[in-house]
Amino acid sequence: MKRIIGRCPVVLIGMAGLCGCVQIATPDKPIEINLNINIRQEIAVKLDGDAKKLIEQNSEIF
């Protein structure tokens, strides 16, 4: 049992060298975000029946 306990620190030290290293670095150039946005607006006009008839009868006004 003493041999196993005596070897544990040696094994742990050996495994420490196998761990990966994580590095975080800032980019050299600024981050560029391109947003291509198309805004389309549609307006629907609903006319009352009487108003529609009036416009059809007097189309030369409009």
MARKE-236697 format. One record per atom (N, C-alpha, C): residue number from 0; y, x negated, z; atom name; residue in three letters. Coordinates in steps of 0.02 Angstrom, whole numbers, plus 50000, padded with zeros to 5 digits. Layout:
BEGIN
NUM;Y;X;Z;CA;ALA
...
This chain:
BEGIN
0;49941;49959;50000;N;MET
0;50000;50000;50000;CA;MET
0;50062;49957;50000;C;MET
1;50060;49899;50034;N;LYS
1;50118;49855;50036;CA;LYS
1;50133;49826;49968;C;LYS
2;50082;49815;49928;N;ARG
2;50093;49787;49861;CA;ARG
2;50132;49837;49817;C;ARG
3;50117;49901;49822;N;ILE
3;50151;49952;49782;CA;ILE
3;50224;49958;49803;C;ILE
4;50237;49959;49868;N;ILE
4;50305;49965;49894;CA;ILE
4;50345;49902;49877;C;ILE
5;50315;49846;49879;N;GLY
5;50350;49783;49863;CA;GLY
5;50368;49778;49789;C;GLY
6;50331;49811;49746;N;ARG
6;50344;49807;49674;CA;ARG
6;50395;49859;49651;C;ARG
7;50407;49911;49689;N;CYS
7;50453;49965;49669;CA;CYS
7;50523;49939;49654;C;CYS
8;50555;49898;49696;N;PRO
8;50622;49874;49679;CA;PRO
8;50622;49832;49615;C;PRO
9;50570;49793;49603;N;VAL
9;50567;49752;49543;CA;VAL
9;50562;49798;49481;C;VAL
10;50522;49850;49486;N;VAL
10;50514;49897;49430;CA;VAL
10;50580;49934;49418;C;VAL
11;50614;49955;49471;N;LEU
11;50678;49991;49463;CA;LEU
11;50731;49948;49431;C;LEU
12;50735;49885;49451;N;ILE
12;50783;49839;49422;CA;ILE
12;50768;49827;49348;C;ILE
13;50704;49822;49332;N;GLY
13;50684;49812;49262;CA;GLY
13;50700;49873;49219;C;GLY
14;50692;49933;49248;N;MET
14;50706;49994;49210;CA;MET
14;50781;50005;49202;C;MET
15;50821;49978;49247;N;ALA
15;50894;49986;49242;CA;ALA
15;50921;49955;49178;C;ALA
16;50889;49903;49154;N;GLY
16;50911;49871;49092;CA;GLY
16;50894;49912;49031;C;GLY
17;50850;49961;49038;N;LEU
17;50831;50002;48981;CA;LEU
17;50875;50064;48972;C;LEU
18;50918;50078;49020;N;CYS
18;50961;50136;49017;CA;CYS
18;51013;50128;48961;C;CYS
19;51030;50183;48928;N;GLY
19;51080;50181;48874;CA;GLY
19;51150;50177;48902;C;GLY
20;51196;50159;48860;N;CYS
20;51266;50153;48879;CA;CYS
20;51306;50203;48839;C;CYS
21;51349;50240;48872;N;VAL
21;51391;50290;48838;CA;VAL
21;51463;50264;48837;C;VAL
22;51491;50263;48777;N;GLN
22;51560;50240;48770;CA;GLN
22;51602;50296;48741;C;GLN
23;51661;50305;48768;N;ILE
23;51708;50355;48743;CA;ILE
23;51770;50318;48720;C;ILE
24;51789;50327;48657;N;ALA
24;51847;50293;48630;CA;ALA
24;51891;50344;48593;C;ALA
25;51956;50333;48594;N;THR
25;52001;50376;48557;CA;THR
25;52002;50356;48483;C;THR
26;52013;50404;48438;N;PRO
26;52014;50388;48367;CA;PRO
26;52076;50347;48349;C;PRO
27;52070;50308;48296;N;ASP
27;52127;50267;48272;CA;ASP
27;52181;50310;48240;C;ASP
28;52160;50362;48203;N;LYS
28;52207;50405;48168;CA;LYS
28;52213;50471;48207;C;LYS
29;52270;50506;48200;N;PRO
29;52277;50571;48233;CA;PRO
29;52229;50622;48203;C;PRO
30;52210;50670;48242;N;ILE
30;52165;50723;48219;CA;ILE
30;52205;50770;48175;C;ILE
31;52179;50785;48116;N;GLU
31;52214;50829;48069;CA;GLU
31;52173;50893;48060;C;GLU
32;52207;50949;48069;N;ILE
32;52174;51014;48062;CA;ILE
32;52208;51051;48005;C;ILE
33;52171;51067;47953;N;ASN
33;52198;51104;47896;CA;ASN
33;52175;51177;47902;C;ASN
34;52223;51221;47904;N;LEU
34;52208;51293;47907;CA;LEU
34;52235;51325;47844;C;LEU
35;52190;51349;47802;N;ASN
35;52211;51386;47743;CA;ASN
35;52205;51460;47759;C;ASN
36;52262;51491;47770;N;ILE
36;52262;51561;47790;CA;ILE
36;52299;51602;47737;C;ILE
37;52266;51652;47713;N;ASN
37;52298;51699;47666;CA;ASN
37;52310;51764;47703;C;ASN
38;52373;51785;47705;N;ILE
38;52391;51847;47737;CA;ILE
38;52407;51898;47682;C;ILE
39;52371;51951;47682;N;ARG
39;52381;52003;47632;CA;ARG
39;52393;52068;47668;C;ARG
40;52446;52101;47649;N;GLN
40;52464;52163;47682;CA;GLN
40;52465;52218;47630;C;GLN
41;52431;52271;47646;N;GLU
41;52431;52329;47602;CA;GLU
41;52461;52389;47640;C;GLU
42;52504;52423;47606;N;ILE
42;52536;52481;47636;CA;ILE
42;52514;52542;47597;C;ILE
43;52484;52588;47632;N;ALA
43;52461;52650;47600;CA;ALA
43;52508;52706;47622;C;ALA
44;52533;52741;47573;N;VAL
44;52579;52795;47588;CA;VAL
44;52545;52861;47570;C;VAL
45;52542;52905;47618;N;LYS
45;52513;52971;47605;CA;LYS
45;52570;53022;47608;C;LYS
46;52575;53060;47556;N;LEU
46;52629;53110;47552;CA;LEU
46;52602;53179;47568;C;LEU
47;52645;53217;47598;N;ASP
47;52629;53287;47610;CA;ASP
47;52624;53322;47543;C;ASP
48;52585;53374;47538;N;GLY
48;52575;53409;47475;CA;GLY
48;52639;53433;47443;C;GLY
49;52685;53460;47484;N;ASP
49;52749;53485;47457;CA;ASP
49;52791;53428;47430;C;ASP
50;52792;53371;47466;N;ALA
50;52831;53314;47443;CA;ALA
50;52802;53286;47378;C;ALA
51;52737;53285;47373;N;LYS
51;52705;53260;47312;CA;LYS
51;52722;53304;47252;C;LYS
52;52722;53370;47261;N;LYS
52;52740;53416;47207;CA;LYS
52;52813;53406;47186;C;LYS
53;52856;53397;47235;N;LEU
53;52927;53387;47222;CA;LEU
53;52938;53324;47181;C;LEU
54;52903;53270;47197;N;ILE
54;52910;53207;47160;CA;ILE
54;52883;53216;47089;C;ILE
55;52827;53251;47081;N;GLU
55;52799;53262;47014;CA;GLU
55;52847;53304;46971;C;GLU
56;52879;53353;47001;N;GLN
56;52925;53396;46964;CA;GLN
56;52989;53359;46944;C;GLN
57;53010;53312;46986;N;ASN
57;53072;53275;46973;CA;ASN
57;53057;53201;46963;C;ASN
58;53010;53186;46921;N;SER
58;52989;53116;46911;CA;SER
58;53045;53073;46882;C;SER
59;53094;53104;46846;N;GLU
59;53147;53064;46818;CA;GLU
59;53194;53035;46871;C;GLU
60;53195;53065;46930;N;ILE
60;53236;53037;46984;CA;ILE
60;53207;52972;47010;C;ILE
61;53142;52967;47010;N;PHE
61;53109;52907;47037;CA;PHE
61;53091;52861;46981;C;PHE
